[in-house]
Structures are given as structure tokens and as C-alpha cells.
Amino acid sequence: MFKILIPAVAAMGLVAFAAQTRTPTYDVTAAPVAMGWHLSHEGSLAKLAYGVENSDQLALMMTCEPGRSSVVVYGVVQPVAPVLIQASDRAVELDPLSDGDASEVRIAVRDPGLQSLASRGVLRVRGDAGDFDLPAAPDEQRVAANFLAYCGSARV
């Protein structure tokens, strides 16, 4: 009888233990990953992006080459500007990361809204939720100013 009773009690104990609801432990001290402005270069192409650094989580990215009078803007939000020019006059491949929600436009380097990112630390953008501001900390303002200076210069 003990040959059957002991395994049965052990099995019921394991089932009861496994059925207990447990609260998962989370590290509440870990800071959430912050979005911000990040500058990178690929050859002569400069990229200024607002999102999570070193990830595909971007709200918007601007690219330019030196000596150009405009930057190309990609993303799910676009700068609020009086003149946004479609960057391509032909069909553009759908962006797989945004399921086709991202669009591509050009904006002048000297656009006051774009310049306010470097001077005031704010870029006014428009998205599905309406208009809102993307902020820039003082060090990010310097990064934006360097990006805009690079875009308008003839240096490589």
C-alpha cells in the first residue's frame, strides 16, 4: 500500500506546488529605455535619429550629405514645416519596420522648425496623434546643431 500511497502523495504535492500562482519578479529599479536624439555617420552620410539608441525603435530619422540644401526625413512622424517635399517621385518600397506607415520627405536645412531643434531644443512634429514636440536636452541640441552644420557644409 505504501508503494502506491507515497508516489500518489508526492504527485499531488507536485501538482499543488505547480498550480500555485506566483507573482513574477520584476526589477523595478531598472530605468526604462529612454528615447533621444542620436547622431551617426555612414561614410559621408550623416544620420540624426530620434528613438532608442542602437535599435530599430525610431520615431524619425533625418539623413543628409554635406553641401546639400535639404535633409531627407523618414519615420512615422514628420516635422511640421511650411514646405515638405516628397523625397521621391516614384513608388517607394514599403518600410518593413513600420509596416508601410513611415514616409519619406525632404525639408530644407534652413527650415525654422528644423533650426529650432538646435537653437531651442524642440522639434514640432506631426503624427497620427496630431502635433507634438520632440524635446532635445542641451547635449542633444549640440548634436543637432552639428548635424545641421554638417549638412550645409562642403566638408566630408
C-alpha positions in Angstrom: 0.0 0.0 0.0 2.8 2.4 0.8 4.3 1.7 -2.7 1.2 3.4 -4.2 0.4 5.9 -1.4 3.9 7.6 -1.3 4.1 8.2 -5.1 0.5 9.4 -5.2 1.0 11.9 -2.3 4.3 13.1 -4.0 2.5 13.6 -7.3 -0.4 15.5 -5.6 2.2 17.7 -3.8 3.9 18.5 -7.1 0.6 19.3 -8.8 -0.3 21.6 -5.9 3.1 23.3 -6.0 2.9 23.8 -9.7 -0.7 25.2 -9.5 0.3 27.9 -7.1 0.1 31.4 -8.6 3.3 33.2 -8.4 4.0 36.9 -8.9 6.8 37.4 -11.3 9.7 39.3 -10.0 10.5 42.5 -11.9 13.5 44.7 -11.4 11.6 47.9 -10.6 14.9 49.7 -10.2 15.8 49.3 -13.8 15.2 52.5 -15.7 13.0 52.4 -18.8 14.9 52.8 -22.1 14.7 56.4 -23.0 14.2 57.8 -26.4 16.5 60.6 -27.5 18.5 62.2 -30.4 21.4 60.2 -31.7 23.9 61.1 -34.5 25.8 58.6 -36.6 27.7 58.6 -39.9 27.9 56.1 -42.7 30.7 57.3 -45.0 29.7 60.9 -46.0 26.0 60.3 -45.0 25.0 61.8 -41.6 22.0 60.4 -39.7 20.2 62.1 -36.9 17.5 59.9 -35.3 15.0 60.3 -32.5 14.5 56.9 -30.8 16.1 54.3 -28.7 19.9 54.2 -29.3 21.2 51.2 -31.2 17.8 49.9 -32.0 15.1 49.9 -34.7 12.8 51.8 -32.4 12.8 55.2 -34.1 10.1 57.8 -34.4 12.0 59.7 -37.0 15.4 59.8 -38.8 17.0 62.5 -40.9 19.8 62.0 -43.3 22.0 64.3 -45.3 25.2 64.6 -47.2 27.5 67.7 -46.9 26.7 70.6 -49.2 23.0 69.6 -49.7 20.4 72.2 -49.0 17.9 69.7 -47.6 17.7 66.6 -45.4 15.6 63.5 -46.1 13.3 62.7 -43.3 12.0 59.1 -42.7 9.6 58.0 -40.0 6.1 57.7 -38.5 6.2 61.4 -37.6 7.2 64.3 -39.8 8.4 67.8 -38.9 5.7 70.4 -39.0 7.0 72.7 -41.8 5.5 75.0 -44.3 7.3 73.1 -47.2 7.7 69.4 -47.1 8.7 67.9 -50.4 8.1 64.2 -51.2 11.6 62.8 -51.5 10.8 60.5 -54.4 8.6 61.0 -57.5 8.4 57.2 -58.0 6.9 54.4 -55.9 8.9 53.7 -52.8 9.3 50.3 -51.2 7.2 49.8 -48.1 9.3 50.1 -44.9 9.2 46.6 -43.3 9.8 48.0 -39.8 6.8 50.3 -39.9 4.5 48.1 -42.0 4.4 50.9 -44.5 3.4 53.6 -42.1 6.7 55.5 -42.4 7.0 58.1 -45.2 10.0 59.9 -46.7 10.1 63.7 -47.3 12.7 66.4 -47.8 12.9 69.5 -45.7 15.3 72.5 -46.1 18.3 72.6 -43.8 17.4 76.2 -43.1 13.8 75.5 -42.2 12.9 77.4 -39.0 11.3 74.4 -37.4 14.3 72.3 -38.0 16.6 75.0 -36.8 14.6 75.3 -33.6 15.8 71.8 -32.7 19.4 73.1 -32.4 18.5 76.6 -31.0 15.6 75.9 -28.7 15.8 72.1 -28.2 12.4 71.4 -29.7 11.2 69.9 -33.0 7.5 70.2 -33.7 6.3 67.1 -35.4 3.0 65.7 -36.8 1.9 62.1 -36.4 -1.3 60.0 -36.2 -2.0 61.5 -32.7 -1.7 65.1 -34.0 1.1 67.7 -33.5 3.5 67.4 -30.6 7.1 68.4 -29.6 10.1 66.1 -29.6 12.5 67.6 -27.0 16.2 67.8 -27.1 18.4 68.1 -24.0 21.3 70.6 -24.2 23.8 68.0 -25.3 21.3 66.7 -27.9 20.9 70.3 -29.1 24.6 70.5 -29.8 24.4 67.2 -31.7 21.5 68.6 -33.8 23.5 71.8 -34.4 26.5 69.7 -35.6 24.2 67.7 -37.8 22.7 70.8 -39.5 26.2 72.4 -39.8 27.5 69.3 -41.4 24.6 69.1 -43.9 25.0 72.7 -45.0 28.8 72.5 -45.3 31.0 71.3 -48.1 33.1 69.1 -45.8 33.1 65.3 -45.9 
